[in-house]
Amino acid sequence: MLTVKNPVLKVLTSLQLTIVCLVALMILVTAATLAQVGMGTAGAVNAYMRSYLVWWDVPNSQWMIPVFPGGATVGLVLMVNLIAAQLVRLEATWSKAGLWVVHLGLILFVGGEFVSGMFQVESQMAIENGQTVNFVEGRDPELVLIDVTDPAWDEVYAIRAGPLAREGSVAVPGTPVTLKIHQYAQNAQLRNRTPFDPPARATAGVGTSVTMIPVPPVTADNAVDQGAALVEPIAGGRSYGTWLVSQGLGAPQSFTHEGRTYQLAMRHRRQYLPYSVTLKKFSHDKYAGTDIPKNFSSLVHLVNPRTGENRDVLISMNQPMRYDGKAFYQASFGKGDTLSILQVVENPGWLIPYISCVLVSLGLIVHFTVSLRKSSRKREAARLAQAAQEA
């Protein structure tokens, strides 16, 4: 093993730093597991594992204090430690080839988490029997203005949650409409108005008879926020009233400007796909005599006009459909087994952990094989030396 004299490099390549990072990761995993009760899985992972610092929200104040390095910081230090140790401490000899491969696998494993944290996108596809869907939906809300004038084609203009939260005026590109956001709530409850409620802020649509009550965002993994906003469309210098839009309102609301009809709605953010999926049959098997799910699967029909693909695919609990860089997992179901909910994950680094495990296993096999051969040679040399002495 090479001797490192530079004090900074000595720390970066030390085994002690590796152990500190591993202990810190164990602490973060434990804290994130406990925090899932109040924050949900996604919230806990983002707060502890995919952040550079873990923050403490001081009670009864607006202060937030960093109390521990986050998983991103610890992972970055660990990756630097592994790379430095490999380049500085490991000798470039055949006898160390196995350790080089092991280190490379560990570096890939840590780097793969960075790729997943930065680029992984999760969404859902809810599809009923016989229904054809060409989009997936995320958890975040979006406000949409839909031009429905042409009965054969809808023009959809979407505004994401960021501009909505700033509660200003947003010009909709490609239209003469500007949307003035009077109020936005990430999560809200809706109820019918009563005589005791203050005057309604909505002056048009169903919002005139509905009260919006902002509530804290949900934390449960099986629940989603119901976003809501008070929106005033303005076009040609004319106001078309203030409308209440929410994911909790099912009926579309529309207004007409210069012969064109526009709908306003709040929904989960959509990503439209260049192909469509049709649910042909959903199957829900149970253990005999119980209501415990044994297996559930979706037989879907995939049509992609660009590639000419037209085929059936069976998606089950342990058999996702991987297509176009996305993995479609069977996640849930509803509506009396007529609705299938597919979890859609787009992760460009999904193969990295598998490659990492293969490299670590291969490196260990090579290292133990080389060590075993060296040990065997030493024993054989000792045996021959002892035989020579006896002779």
C-alpha positions in Angstrom: 0.0 0.0 0.0 1.3 3.5 -0.9 2.1 6.0 1.8 0.2 9.3 1.5 2.0 12.3 2.9 -0.3 15.2 1.9 -2.6 15.7 5.0 -5.7 16.6 2.9 -5.3 13.7 0.6 -4.6 11.5 3.6 -8.0 12.4 5.0 -9.8 12.0 1.7 -8.4 8.5 1.1 -8.7 7.2 4.7 -10.7 4.2 5.7 -11.9 6.3 8.7 -13.7 8.7 6.4 -15.4 5.8 4.7 -16.7 4.4 8.0 -17.9 7.9 9.1 -19.9 8.2 5.8 -21.4 4.8 6.2 -22.4 5.6 9.8 -23.9 8.9 8.7 -25.9 7.1 6.0 -27.2 4.6 8.5 -28.4 7.5 10.7 -30.1 9.2 7.8 -31.8 6.0 6.8 -33.1 5.5 10.3 -34.3 9.2 10.6 -36.0 9.0 7.2 -37.7 5.8 8.1 -39.1 7.4 11.3 -40.1 10.6 9.5 -42.2 8.7 7.0 -45.0 8.7 9.6 -45.5 12.4 9.3 -43.9 13.2 5.9 -44.7 10.3 3.8 -42.1 8.2 1.9 -41.4 10.8 -0.9 -41.2 13.7 1.6 -38.8 11.8 3.9 -36.6 10.7 1.1 -36.3 14.2 -0.3 -35.7 15.8 3.2 -33.1 13.3 4.4 -31.6 11.3 1.5 -31.7 13.7 -1.5 -30.9 16.9 0.2 -27.5 18.4 1.0 -28.5 19.5 4.5 -31.1 18.2 7.0 -33.0 21.2 8.4 -34.8 21.7 11.7 -37.9 23.8 11.6 -37.7 25.7 14.9 -41.1 25.6 16.6 -43.1 28.8 16.9 -40.6 30.7 14.6 -39.7 31.2 11.0 -36.2 29.9 11.5 -34.8 26.8 9.9 -31.4 25.5 11.2 -29.2 22.9 9.4 -28.6 20.1 11.9 -27.0 17.3 9.9 -25.5 16.7 6.4 -28.0 15.3 4.0 -27.7 12.2 2.0 -26.5 14.1 -1.1 -23.6 15.6 0.8 -22.6 12.3 2.5 -22.9 10.4 -0.8 -20.8 13.0 -2.6 -18.1 12.8 0.1 -18.2 9.0 0.0 -17.8 9.0 -3.8 -14.8 11.3 -3.6 -13.3 9.1 -0.8 -13.7 5.9 -2.9 -12.3 7.6 -6.1 -9.3 9.1 -4.2 -8.6 5.8 -2.4 -8.7 3.9 -5.6 -6.4 6.2 -7.5 -3.9 6.9 -4.6 -3.8 3.9 -2.3 -4.5 1.0 -4.7 -1.5 -0.2 -6.6 -2.0 -0.7 -10.3 -1.0 -4.4 -10.2 -2.8 -7.6 -11.3 -2.9 -8.7 -7.7 -5.1 -5.7 -6.9 -7.4 -6.1 -10.0 -10.3 -7.4 -7.9 -10.2 -4.5 -5.5 -10.1 -2.1 -8.4 -13.3 -3.6 -9.8 -14.9 -3.6 -6.3 -14.1 0.1 -5.9 -15.5 0.8 -9.3 -18.7 -1.0 -8.5 -19.1 1.0 -5.3 -18.5 4.3 -7.0 -21.1 3.4 -9.6 -23.6 2.5 -6.9 -23.2 5.9 -5.2 -23.2 7.7 -8.5 -26.3 5.8 -9.6 -28.3 7.3 -6.6 -27.3 10.8 -7.8 -28.5 10.0 -11.3 -31.8 8.7 -9.9 -32.3 11.7 -7.5 -31.7 14.2 -10.3 -33.4 12.6 -13.3 -36.0 10.0 -11.9 -39.6 11.0 -12.6 -42.6 9.1 -11.1 -46.1 9.4 -12.4 -49.3 7.3 -12.7 -51.6 6.1 -15.4 -55.2 5.5 -14.3 -57.1 3.5 -16.9 -60.5 1.8 -16.9 -61.6 -1.3 -18.8 -61.9 -0.5 -22.5 -60.4 3.0 -22.1 -57.5 4.3 -24.2 -55.0 6.7 -22.6 -52.0 8.5 -24.1 -50.7 10.4 -21.0 -49.4 9.9 -17.5 -50.1 12.2 -14.5 -47.7 13.4 -11.8 -48.5 14.4 -8.2 -48.0 18.1 -8.9 -51.0 20.2 -10.0 -51.3 22.3 -13.1 -53.8 24.9 -14.3 -54.9 24.3 -17.9 -56.6 26.6 -20.4 -58.2 24.4 -23.1 -59.3 25.8 -26.4 -62.3 23.5 -27.3 -63.5 25.4 -30.3 -62.6 22.7 -32.8 -64.7 19.6 -32.0 -62.0 17.4 -33.4 -59.0 18.8 -31.6 -58.3 20.5 -28.3 -55.5 23.0 -27.8 -54.2 22.6 -24.2 -52.1 25.3 -22.4 -50.7 24.3 -19.0 -49.4 26.4 -16.2 -47.4 24.7 -13.5 -47.5 25.2 -9.7 -44.6 27.6 -9.5 -46.2 30.6 -11.3 -49.5 29.8 -9.6 -47.9 30.1 -6.1 -46.6 33.5 -7.0 -50.2 34.7 -7.5 -49.6 37.2 -10.3 -50.6 37.6 -13.9 -49.6 34.9 -16.3 -49.9 35.4 -20.1 -50.9 32.2 -21.9 -48.6 31.8 -25.0 -50.5 31.3 -28.2 -53.7 32.8 -26.9 -55.0 36.4 -26.2 -55.8 35.3 -22.6 -54.0 36.4 -19.5 -54.8 34.6 -16.3 -54.7 36.7 -13.1 -54.1 34.4 -10.1 -55.9 35.9 -7.0 -55.3 33.0 -4.6 -53.6 29.6 -4.8 -53.6 26.7 -2.4 -51.5 23.6 -2.8 -54.2 21.6 -1.0 -57.7 22.7 -0.2 -61.0 21.4 0.9 -64.2 22.4 -0.9 -67.7 22.6 0.6 -71.0 24.2 -0.2 -71.4 27.8 0.9 -73.6 28.6 3.9 -75.3 31.9 4.9 -72.6 32.4 7.5 -69.7 32.4 5.1 -68.1 35.7 3.9 -68.9 36.9 0.4 -67.7 34.6 -2.3 -64.5 35.7 -4.1 -65.5 33.8 -7.2 -67.9 35.7 -9.4 -68.4 33.1 -12.2 -68.9 29.3 -12.5 -69.5 26.8 -9.8 -67.2 28.7 -7.4 -70.0 31.1 -6.6 -71.6 28.4 -4.5 -68.5 26.8 -3.1 -66.1 27.7 -0.3 -62.4 27.0 -0.6 -60.6 26.2 2.6 -56.7 25.9 2.4 -55.4 22.9 4.4 -51.9 21.5 4.9 -50.4 19.3 2.2 -51.0 15.6 2.5 -48.2 13.3 3.7 -49.7 9.8 3.1 -48.3 7.9 0.1 -51.7 6.9 -1.1 -53.1 10.4 -0.9 -52.6 13.4 -3.2 -53.1 17.1 -2.7 -56.3 18.7 -4.2 -55.0 22.0 -5.5 -57.3 25.0 -5.9 -57.0 28.6 -7.2 -59.1 31.7 -7.9 -58.4 32.7 -11.4 -59.5 35.7 -13.5 -59.2 35.3 -17.3 -58.6 38.6 -19.1 -58.6 38.9 -22.9 -58.9 42.0 -25.1 -59.0 44.2 -22.1 -62.1 42.5 -20.8 -62.4 40.5 -17.6 -64.4 37.3 -17.7 -64.9 37.1 -14.0 -63.1 35.2 -11.2 -63.4 31.4 -11.3 -62.7 28.8 -8.8 -60.7 25.9 -10.3 -59.7 22.8 -8.3 -58.9 19.1 -8.8 -61.9 18.5 -6.5 -64.3 19.9 -9.2 -65.3 17.5 -11.9 -67.4 19.7 -14.1 -65.5 21.7 -16.8 -66.0 25.5 -16.7 -65.8 27.6 -19.9 -66.1 31.1 -21.3 -66.1 32.5 -24.9 -63.9 35.2 -26.3 -64.2 36.4 -29.9 -65.9 33.2 -31.0 -63.4 30.8 -29.4 -64.5 28.7 -26.4 -62.0 28.1 -23.6 -62.2 25.8 -20.6 -60.5 26.3 -17.2 -59.5 23.4 -15.0 -57.1 22.3 -12.4 -55.7 18.8 -12.7 -52.6 16.7 -12.0 -49.7 17.6 -14.3 -49.8 15.5 -17.5 -47.2 14.3 -19.8 -48.6 13.3 -23.2 -47.0 10.2 -24.9 -46.4 9.5 -28.6 -48.3 6.2 -28.1 -51.5 5.0 -26.5 -52.4 2.2 -24.0 -55.8 0.5 -23.9 -56.8 -1.6 -20.9 -58.3 -4.8 -22.3 -58.8 -6.8 -19.1 -57.9 -6.3 -15.4 -57.5 -9.4 -13.3 -57.7 -9.5 -9.5 -57.0 -12.9 -8.0 -57.5 -13.7 -4.3 -56.4 -16.5 -2.0 -59.2 -19.0 -1.7 -61.7 -18.1 1.0 -60.2 -14.7 1.8 -60.1 -11.2 0.5 -56.3 -11.1 0.5 -54.9 -10.2 -2.9 -52.9 -13.0 -4.5 -52.2 -11.3 -7.8 -53.5 -8.5 -9.9 -52.5 -7.8 -13.5 -53.5 -5.7 -16.5 -53.7 -6.9 -20.1 -53.1 -3.8 -22.1 -52.9 -3.1 -25.9 -50.0 -0.9 -26.9 -50.2 1.2 -30.2 -47.4 3.4 -31.4 -48.1 5.0 -34.8 -44.4 6.1 -35.1 -43.0 2.6 -35.0 -46.0 0.7 -36.2 -46.1 -1.4 -33.0 -49.5 -2.9 -32.2 -49.4 -5.6 -29.6 -50.7 -6.9 -26.2 -48.7 -6.7 -23.1 -49.4 -8.3 -19.7 -48.4 -6.1 -16.7 -48.4 -7.9 -13.3 -47.1 -7.3 -9.8 -43.6 -8.6 -10.6 -43.6 -8.0 -14.3 -43.5 -4.4 -15.4 -43.7 -3.2 -19.0 -40.5 -1.4 -20.0 -41.1 0.8 -23.0 -39.7 4.1 -24.3 -37.5 4.6 -21.3 -40.4 4.1 -18.8 -41.3 1.2 -16.6 -45.0 0.6 -16.0 -45.7 -1.2 -12.8 -49.0 -2.6 -11.6 -49.6 -0.4 -8.5 -53.3 -0.5 -7.5 -56.9 -0.8 -8.7 -60.3 0.5 -7.9 -64.0 1.0 -9.0 -64.9 -2.7 -8.5 -61.9 -4.0 -10.3 -62.6 -2.0 -13.5 -59.9 0.6 -12.9 -56.2 -0.2 -13.0 -53.6 2.2 -11.7 -50.1 1.8 -13.1 -47.1 3.4 -11.5 -44.8 4.9 -14.2 -41.2 5.4 -13.5 -38.7 7.1 -15.8 -35.2 6.6 -14.5 -32.3 6.8 -17.0 -30.0 5.2 -14.3 -32.1 2.2 -13.5 -29.4 -0.2 -14.8 -26.6 1.3 -12.7 -27.3 -0.6 -9.4 -27.4 -3.9 -11.3 -24.1 -3.2 -13.1 -22.7 -2.1 -9.7 -23.7 -5.3 -8.0 -22.3 -7.4 -10.9 -19.0 -5.5 -10.7 -18.7 -5.8 -6.9 -19.4 -9.6 -7.1 -17.0 -10.0 -10.0 -14.3 -8.0 -8.1 -14.7 -10.1 -4.9 -14.5 -13.3 -6.9 -11.3 -12.1 -8.7 -9.8 -10.9 -5.4 -10.5 -14.1 -3.5 -9.3 -16.2 -6.4 -6.0 -14.3 -6.6 -5.6 -14.4 -2.8 -6.3 -18.1 -2.8 -3.8 -18.8 -5.6 -1.1 -16.7 -3.7 -1.9 -18.6 -0.5 -1.7 -22.0 -2.3 1.6 -21.0 -3.8 3.0 -20.0 -0.4 1.9 -23.3 1.1 3.4 -25.2 -1.8 6.7 -23.3 -1.5 6.8 -23.9 2.3 6.1 -27.6 1.7 8.9 -27.9 -0.8 11.3 -26.0 1.4 10.4 -28.3 4.3 10.9 -31.4 2.1 14.3 -30.1 1.0 15.4 -29.6 4.6 14.3 -33.1 5.6 16.2 -34.5 2.6 
